[in-house]
Amino acid sequence: MNCTRRLAPFVMALLLGSPTTTIAAASVHRVGVLALGDATGKPRDLAAIRDRLNDLGYAEGRNLVIETRFADHRAERLPALAAELVRLNVDVIVTITTPAALAAKAATSTIPIVMAGSANPVELGLVTSLSRPGGNVTGVTNSPGGGFAAKQLQLLKEAAPAISRVAVLMTNFPVEARGLSAMQSASAALGVTVVAFMVESPAGIDLDALGKLHADALYVFPNAINGRHSKAILAFAAENRLPAIYGERDVVEAGGLLSYWTDWLALRRHAAEFVDRILKGAKPADLPVEDPTRFELVINLKTARALGLTIQQSLLLRADEVIQ
């Protein structure tokens, strides 16, 4: 009888909800992830965010719920997906790619937004300045700096010394325009001609028009349109035996020659640290936006052999990864 009496308050607490269970429920954080890509195409991005949050003490099923929304490379779907996350009243929205950040910013001015890599956040109105974001958006950019594209062009020339005419697949984003300008400034010293090729339609890339440029190499910016049509670009490069440099290692793993850009997974992990600070009470307006500091060179030797290229040892030694 005494045991039953002792258990009764506990049973009633379970039925009615005790202060202890209320506190536990309140400590569960809901983090939204909004991505332009698809769930199967880049699982490592989400895994990098999740793993870093785990390192910081958050675990799904205990104190963390992650709500993911993928646009399947269709930017027009992002506004509706962002609105879904807002209706769920998540604590933070993490955005992967610039279009995702813009869609989240348009959907809410109150829920904190953490950019896990975004270009031109000041110019696009995502933040007031990098040092003082001033609103509900903070995080990390994916902009390596204006002169970075010239370094990429140099790497492409090292990998394929015979090239002389490089087509640059790009949008009208300011960061890409600055990159093109940097490549044009460096082109004479490298002995190449750089030709811009605008990719403006999400529906497809005019590969016939690209072929008429008679380029003997490609430079492919890591933007939404190029990402959506990466398979077509890879096939075009392979069919025409064109050395190409990309901004994403995934494309090199799929058959591209080489990539050099920011370490994307490092950006995702660092974004998780911003999420942690916000969940602990920091305001996005007070967290300066940071530029990337880690960069990654990946070379596909199988592709090099198919193109008849011999990659110099000096270049291989600088690579973060060599795919055999």
N, C-alpha and C positions, 0 to 999 in steps of 0.2 A: 504493500500500500504506500509506504513512504517513498519507494522508488517511483511509483506511478505519479505521486504528487510532485516529485522533483522533475519528472519529465514533462508534465503538463505545460508549464510555461514555455518550454522549448518547442513543443508541438504547436502551440498557439502562435508562437513567433513565426514558425515556418508557414503557417496558414495565413496569417494576417500581414506578415512582413515586419521584421524587426529592424531597429536602427542599424544593426550590424549588416544585414543583407542589403539595406538601402545604400549604405556607404560603399559596399562592394560593387553594387550595380553602377553607382555614380563614377567609379574609378575606371570603368571600361571606356576606352577612347575609340572613336570612330574616325578613321582616316580614309578619305576618298583618293583614288588615283585615276586621273583622266589622261588617256593616251591616244595619240593619233593612230598608232599602229594597231596590230591585232594581238590577241592573247597568245597565239602560238608562235608568232614571228619573233618576238623579243622577250621570252620568258626570263632572261637573265636580268633585264631591267627591273622588273617587279621583285625578283629574288634578291637583288642587291639592296633595294629599299627595305624589304622585309627582314633580311639578315642583319642589316645595320640597326634596325629598330629592335631586333632581338638582343643584339649586343648591348643596347641601351636600356634593356629591362622590360621591353614590351613583347608579349607573346599572344598570338591569336588563340582564342579559346579561354584566355585568362583575363587579360586586361586590354586587349586590342581586337578591333574588328576592322578589316580592310575591305572597302567597297571599291571594286574596279569597274571602270567603264572604258571600253575600247571602241574606237571609231572605224576600225578596219581600213585605215588609210583614206577615209572619206571625210575630209575636213568639214563638209556641210552637215555632218552628223554631230559634231562636237557641241554646238549650242544646246541641243536637246539633252545630250548626255550630261553636260555640266548642270543643266537645270534639275536633272534627276538627283545629282549629288547634293544640290542645294536643298531640295525637298526632303532629303534624308537627314538634313541638319547635321552633316558630319562636322567634326571639330576642325579639320584641316583638309584642304584639297591639294594634292601633289600633282603637278602637271608635267607631262613628258612631251616635249616639243613646243615650239613657239605658238603654233595655232591652238594648241590645248590651253596654253596660258592665257591667250587672248579670249578664248571662249569662257574660261572660268572667270576672268576679270569682268566680262560683260554680264555674267550670270549673278554675281554677288559682289557687294562692296563691304560686307561684314565678315564673312567666313574667311579666315586666313588662307592664303594661297602660297604654296612653296613651289617655285620653279625648279625642276630637276634638270635644268639645261634649257635656256631660251636665248635667242638672239635679239639684240637691239632693244632691251626692255625700256630704256629711257626714250628712245626715238619712237617706239610704238605706244608709249603712254602707259605701260604697265607699272612703272615706278617714276617718281619725280626725279630721283637721282640714285646712283648706286650707293652712295654713302648714307643718304637719307631717303629711303623708299617712300615714306610719307603716306602710305595707304595700307591696304590689306595684302600686298604682294611683296614677297622677298624670295631669297633662294640663290641659285647659282646660274650664271650665264654659260652658254656653250661657245662664246666668242673668244678665240685664241689671240686676237689682235690683227690689225690690218696687214702687217708684214708677214704673217704666218703663211699666207697663200704662196708668197714668193719662195719660202722654204720648201713647200710642197712641190712646186714646179722644179726646184733644184733636185729634189729627190727623184722625181719622175725622170729627169734628164740623166741622173746617175744610173738609174735602173735600165734606161733605154737610150744610150748615148746618140743613136742615129736619128732620133726624132727631130723634126724641124718645124712642125705646124700642129699646134695643140688647140683643140676645140674645148671651150669651157661651157659645160652645161649648167646654167644658172637661172635664177629668178631675178626680179628687180629689188630684192631686199637690200637695204643699204650695206649690210655687212658683206654681201657678195659683191656689190659694186666696188667696195673698197678693196676686196681681195683681188678682183680683176685688175684694178688700177695698180696694185702692188706687183702682180705678175707681169703686166705690160712694162712696168719700170725695170723689172729684172730680166726681161726677155732678151734684150740685145746682148747682154753679157753672157747669157746662157746659149745664145745661138738659136733661138726659137722665135716663131711668130705665134702670138696668142690671139685667138678669134673667139668672140663671145657667141654663144648659141642660147637664146632665151627659151626656157621651158615654162610656158605660161598656162597651159591647159591641164587640169588634173585628169582629163579624160585620156590623155596619151601624149607621147612625144613623137614629133614628125621625124622619124628616122630617115626617110628619103631626103628631107631637107638637110639633115645632119650629114648624110653621105655626100651631098653636093659641096660641102665645105672642103672636101679632100684633105681632111686632117689625117695625120699619122699617129696621133695620140689623143687621149681624152683626159680632161680634168672634170671630176663630177662633184659638185658641191653637195653636202649632206642636207638637202632640203626636202620638204614634204612631197613634192612632185617627183623628184629623182628617186626618193625612197619608195614611192608607190610603184614606180616602173623600173625598179632596179633589175628585175629579171630580163626585161627587154633591152636595157642598156648593156647588161652583161652579154647577152646573146649577140648584140650588134658588135661589141668589142671583139668577141671571140671570132665571129664570122669574118670580120674585116681585119683580124690580126692586129688590133690596136692596143698598145700598152695604155693602161689607164690607172689613175690614182683617185682614190675615193676618201670620203671622210668617215666611213664606218667600217669597222672590222668585219661585221656580218657579211658585207658584200665581198670582201676578200675571201672569207671562208667559203663563200658560194662560188668562187672562181675568179674574182677580180685579182689584178696583179699586186697592188699594194694600197695601203691606207695609212694616212697620218693625220691625226686630229686630236682633240681632247680625249682623255680616257673617259668614255661615256659611263662606264659602271662606277668609276670614282665619283662622277657627278651625282649619280643616283644615291650612292651611299652618303655623300655629303649633304644632300637634300634631306635625308632622314635625320641628320643632326639638327637641321633647322626645325623639323617637325617636333623633335624632342624638346627643344627650347621653347617652342610655342605652347606645347602641351603643359609645360611647367610654368607658364605664365607670361612669357615674353611676347611683345607685340611686334607684328611684322614691320610696322613703321620704324621700329627702333633697331632692326637687324639689317646691317648693310648687305647689299647684294654683292656676291663675290664672283670674280672671274676664275676660270679654270687655271690650275697650276700643274696638272699632270697631263702628259701627252703620250701617245702610243703609236708606234710604227709596227705595222704587220705586213709581211711579205709572203706571197704564195709562190713557192719555187716550182710547183707543178705547172702553174700558169706560165711562169717565166720560160720553162722548158718548151711548152707548147708554142710560145711566141718566138722561140729561137734565141732567147736572151740568156746571157750568162751574168748573173748578179755578182758584182764584185764583193770580195770578202769584207772589205772595209764597210760596205753598206749592210751586209748581213750582221756584222758585229754590233751595229747600232740598233738593230731591230729588237723590239720587245718580244716578238714571236715570229718564227719562221715556220710556215706551213709546208710540209713535205709532200 
